[in-house]
Each structure stands twice: as structure tokens, then as C-alpha cells.
Amino acid sequence: MRLVTAAAVAATTVIGAGAAAVAVGRYAGDIALKPSPDDPFPGDSRLTVHSATENRIALTRSLATLRPGTYGLTGSGCHAVVGDVVHGVPHPADAVVRRLVRVTHGTLKPGNRMRLTPQVHVGSPRDALGLDCADVDVPGELGALPAWFLPGVRDTWVITVHGLGTTREHPMVVMPFLHRHRLPVLDLAYRNDVGAPRTADGLSHLGDTEWRDLDAAIRYAVRYGAQDIVLYGWSTGATMALRAAAHSALRARISGLVLDSPVLDRGATIRALAAARRVPRVLLPLVVRAAEGATGMPVDRPDSVDPDGLNVPILLFHGPDDLIAPWSASRSLAARRADLVTLQPVPHAPHAAMWNADPTGCEEALRRFLTPLM
């Protein structure tokens, strides 16, 4: 009798532990699919301000602070923009000195805890860049989608769409370039963004459903005069662009795609996001299963976009240091469609930050790619 009781207790314990693990997996799946600008990304560490002057800032020495390029610096009620590493100046051994471009708001003080982000600008294009823009509403299947429209004289429009953990402020990094080339720009906020309609689950579907909001933006652009459209997406925004190019009823109007760090391996991305939120490695398979159950996405199967169905030129920015969207998937896409895809590798760049790591190189590649499409 004691053996039966012991076996029953053991079975109950195992079942209870299993149920708890499933519950934790569901919770972790939810948080992995709700990334926000305040959440950590893989390789994203909190940095301490050691000192700040009018044009220089010393930050905690890390792989992140040693990266080349231009980034936003946010936290502690403050936002700033930092440029490249400054060499040859005195600094503590545990710090890195970077160029301080400007402080957008707040005050940089020693001890402030900050993080680097590819989202350089805050506010509207008018406030942040001095560019003329209009607030417009794009009719979407869930309701009105807020967007910024920047006028231009060309018949080719560029529709920009941000990705994981950022907002429609992120695409402002390329707006001065697009404005100089007189291209109209429609910068979209989509479902679950601030000010946009929310879905019942509130989860990111990594572009699997969100692409329909981009499709609505394509219809809007055509309605208001666009003859041709270039889609420019970052992260899941790049995945949305691929889906639109494959499935939109107006895909014939799409003349090109610019993709920065596309999410092509959803399982790897979900595991990376969950790990960044400190989910134990042993639970990551449960996280993927929970994400599939919550969203209906076949997470660990190949992406639903068939590369053989693509028929427009693609400029693909990506780099081997991306810890969220595997670089190998972009290389595979470029190899499979070498007739359409120009792969522009950017070393030392974190996820969706190819422009940040090499603004000059990226803009020259953009110029060469867009000139025949204008």
C-alpha cells in the first residue's frame, strides 16, 4: 500500500511539474512575443554613464559600446544620440568613449543606466528632422493605422515599416536620404503599436498576420498617386515586406524591396527573444510550442514565403553579428535567388541596425539600388 501511495505521489508530482512547465512555457512565449523598446534584446546590456561632456560620453566597456556607427542612447528619463568610438583620449579601463552627437531630452549624469538602440530619433519627422510631414490614417482591417507621410515629387513611393522592439520612429534614420532623392515616404504604424488597433492576443506574429496592415498601406499609396512602390522593412517589418511582395493583390505595383535583418527563422528568433528575457534554456522548446499554440504560426517550419515566387529586385542588409534573426537564413535566400537579391553584409551590427553600423555604406548601396527604380 505504501508503494502505491508513493507511486501516486510521484506521479502527481511529475504531472504537477509538467503542468507548471507548460504554464511557464506559455508565459514565456507571451513575453517573447511582446517585445517593446524597454525590453532587453540578446546582447543588449545596461550601460552606466561614467562621464559626459558637450561632445563626448564615456560608457561601460562592452561589445555593444565598441560597435562602430550611430545609435540612440536611452534610459533614466533621457535620450541621446552617440556616434563612433573616440580613440586616443584618456578614459578608465572599464569604459569606452564615444562621440556625443546630441541630447534629445533629459540630462546625462554619471551613474545613469542606459542602453543603445537602433532607434536614433524621437518625435515626428518634423520635430526630429525638420522634414515636412502629415499625420495620416491608413484604413486597415482592424481599424485606422497611424502613419507619417513625407511628400516628394516622384511617382515611386517608399513605404517604411519598423520591426521588433521599435516604433515608426526607427525608419527616420533613412528619411533624410529618401527626402534628398525626392521620394514620397509613407511610414507606417501597425497592429499593437501605440495608437494602432490592438489584436485580441496582443502578440507579435512576426509578420505572419501583420503584413496585411502593410498591404493596406500599399492600397493607400496607390489610391493617392503612387505608380510604383518600394517596401523598406526592418526585422519583422522586412518579413512583412516579403509577404506583401508574395501575396498582395497589388504586388504588381511593388518594384523593389529593401530588407534589413529579416526574420526568416521564426523558431530561432523566438528562442533568442525568450532567452534575452531570462527564460531558462531548458524551457525554450516549450516556449516555441506555446508560441505556436498562441499564434497559430508553424514556428519551426520554413517561412511561408516561397523564394521562387518573388519577382522584384531585393536589397538585403544583414550581418553575422545578429543574435535575433540568423544571418544564415539571409545568406540562403540570397543564394537561392541570386538573380534578384543583392546581399549587403554589414559586420559588427546588431539586429535591425545595419544603417546604424555603417550609414555611409548603406546609403551608397541604397542609392545604387533605388536609382533605377525612381
Beta strands, then each sheet from edge to edge (+ up, - down):
strand 1: 47-52
strand 2: 56-60
strand 3: 71-75
strand 4: 78-85
strand 5: 95-105
strand 6: 113-117
strand 7: 134-140
strand 8: 143-150
strand 9: 156-161
strand 10: 185-188
strand 11: 228-234
strand 12: 254-260
strand 13: 314-318
strand 14: 341-345
sheet 1: 1+ 2- 5+ 4- 3+ 6- 1+
sheet 2: 7+ 8- 10+ 9+ 11+ 12+ 13+ 14+
end
